[in-house]
Amino acid sequence: KRGAFTYDALLARAEALMTESAALFAASALPDAVNKDAAMAALVAMREALYA
């Protein structure tokens, strides 16, 4: 916004970040989908602890 970087430098940085995030996503041990039952159970447990 203030002209600290050239357009080409910003494009190069964006491409590098996209490449890095794709590699990290591929190497992640996280499941592809959320376990909705486990998430709901965790939410219920937190709310019960909060309001107990």
Backbone as a ProteinNet text record, in pm:
[ID]
protein_1_A
[PRIMARY]
KRGAFTYDALLARAEALMTESAALFAASALPDAVNKDAAMAALVAMREALYA
[TERTIARY]
82.6	0	87.7	197	286.6	399.7	396.6	500.7	629.1	619.7	739.5	790.9	702.9	740.2	692.6	765.8	720.1	612.9	536.9	432.7	492.6	602.9	668.4	717.5	769	814.6	697.4	584	465	414	415.3	372.8	465.6	594.4	690.7	668.9	644.7	620.9	491.5	387.8	261.2	278.8	353.1	377.9	455.8	556.1	635.1	548	460	371	272.2	222	129.9	200.1	322.5	400.1	428	467.2	496.1	371.4	258.3	136.1	88.8	105.7	67.7	154.1	283.1	372.8	339.3	311.4	275.7	143.1	48.1	-80.7	-63	19.9	43.8	111.6	197.3	271.4	196.3	83.3	9.1	-50.2	-47.7	-107.7	-255	-305.9	-446.1	-537.2	-653.2	-746.4	-803.8	-857.4	-914.3	-1045.2	-1115.5	-1244.1	-1250.7	-1337.1	-1357.3	-1443.6	-1405.5	-1489.2	-1595.7	-1714.1	-1819.3	-1863.5	-1869.2	-1910.3	-1809.4	-1681.7	-1577.7	-1578.4	-1598.8	-1603.8	-1722.3	-1836.1	-1954.9	-1935.9	-1876.3	-1850.8	-1755.2	-1654.7	-1560.8	-1631	-1716.9	-1791.7	-1883.5	-1954.8	-2044.2	-1964.3	-1850.8	-1768	-1718.2	-1677.3	-1630.5	-1742.8	-1860	-1973.3	-2017.3	-2015.1	-2050.9	-1951.3	-1822.3	-1720.2	-1734.4	-1769.5	-1782.6	-1900.2	-2011.1	-2132.6	-2156.2	-2060.5	-2077.6	-2058
-118.5	0	125.8	120.6	235.9	226.6	127.4	112.7	51.8	-19.5	-80.3	-196.1	-257	-371.4	-347.1	-402	-394.3	-500.1	-480.8	-577.1	-714.6	-718.7	-846.4	-914.8	-837.6	-895.4	-953.3	-883.5	-934.4	-1062.6	-1067.3	-1189	-1305.4	-1280	-1385.6	-1435.2	-1344	-1382.8	-1463.2	-1420.7	-1493.4	-1634.6	-1648.3	-1780.9	-1868.4	-1811	-1886.9	-1932.1	-1844.5	-1880.9	-1989.5	-1982.6	-2085.4	-2220.2	-2219.8	-2343.4	-2401.5	-2315.2	-2360.7	-2416.5	-2348.2	-2395.9	-2527.6	-2545.9	-2671.8	-2786.2	-2761.9	-2865.6	-2899.7	-2798.4	-2823	-2897.6	-2862.7	-2931.1	-3078.1	-3106.3	-3244.4	-3326.1	-3262.6	-3333.7	-3339.1	-3272.9	-3264.1	-3398.9	-3426.9	-3549.6	-3529.3	-3409.8	-3383.2	-3462.3	-3504.8	-3576.8	-3483	-3541.7	-3462.2	-3395.1	-3452.1	-3397.1	-3392.4	-3306.8	-3292.9	-3408	-3464.1	-3563.3	-3485.7	-3473.7	-3390	-3439	-3569.8	-3623	-3586.7	-3597.7	-3563.1	-3413.3	-3332.4	-3187.5	-3148	-3208.7	-3178.3	-3223.6	-3340	-3388.8	-3295.3	-3245.2	-3151.1	-3020.7	-2972.8	-2850.4	-2867.3	-2978	-3004.4	-3011.9	-3080	-3091.7	-2954.9	-2870.5	-2736.1	-2652.2	-2660.4	-2581.7	-2632.1	-2763.1	-2817.2	-2771.9	-2770.8	-2725.6	-2576	-2499.4	-2355.2	-2318.2	-2387.5	-2351.8	-2436.7	-2520.5	-2607	-2528
0	0	0	71.8	78.5	-22.9	-106.9	-206.9	-155	-42.2	15.7	-69.1	-147.4	-230.3	-372.3	-466.4	-604.8	-627.8	-732.1	-766.6	-792.4	-864.5	-894.2	-767.2	-672.2	-545.7	-468.2	-469.9	-401.3	-466	-598.1	-667.8	-635.7	-631.3	-598.9	-456.8	-363.5	-223.4	-211.6	-282.4	-279.7	-334.1	-441.9	-500.3	-403.3	-337	-239.6	-123	-76.5	34.4	-7	-129.1	-177.3	-188.9	-238.6	-249.9	-112	-18.9	117.6	185.3	171.2	235.4	174	44	-20.1	31.2	48.7	100.2	244.6	325.2	465.1	475.4	390.4	389.7	353.3	254.7	211.5	320.3	400.2	504.3	637.2	645.4	771	810.5	939.3	990.8	1026.5	1003.5	1034.9	940.9	990.8	903.8	797.4	692.2	583.6	622.6	719	761.5	913.6	962.1	1105.9	1156.6	1270.9	1337.4	1414.3	1355.4	1413.3	1550.2	1569.2	1699.5	1808	1777.8	1875.1	1903.3	1800.7	1819.6	1906.7	1882.2	1962.3	2106.4	2126.3	2261.8	2335.7	2267.4	2329.4	2364.6	2277.1	2303.6	2423.6	2429	2542	2671.5	2669.4	2789.6	2835.5	2742	2778.7	2837.4	2777.7	2828.3	2964.7	2983.6	3114.9	3220.6	3186.7	3281.7	3309.1	3207.5	3222.5	3312.3	3296.2	3369	3492.6	3530.1	3648.2	3775.7
[MASK]
++++++++++++++++++++++++++++++++++++++++++++++++++++

